[in-house]
Amino acid sequence: MGVTDARGDQSPACQRRGGYASAVETQAALTAADKTRCPDTAERMEVLARARELLEQMDDPELPADDFHALDAQFHILLSSLSGNVVLETMMTSIREATIGYVQETVAKLHIWSDVSRTLQAHHWKILEAVQRRDGERACQLLREHITWSSGLGARGAR
């Protein structure tokens, strides 16, 4: 399945946005999983604890979609910060800021946001678990699947 924006656009520009996010996040996950490059420190434990707190907030079925997306962006940026690579973290921040508009537009067109948010959360929890276990390959696989699934929401769920 190709990357699709809120209007069902599978243009090269839309494909690049999804590809950039996947490339940046998977590289950050691989780096974060490498114990020699990212040792166990108090800072790492704090970041993982904060990521867990964000997911716990996002588990609230009454959480408005806009709040969910703000927390979602924080979660992904926080995980990329584990890499210790300021360039990857800056790129992730830029990608998230550039895409939030069409993400919100897509969500506004979905029939059942609660089903979508539950699926996204299932993805998020698995990604966090892989990162905590330092399973970079699994985290990369899960991130790619998550980005592909999320990017296809416009084509699948519009009214």
Disulfide bonds with the S-S distance in Angstrom:
none
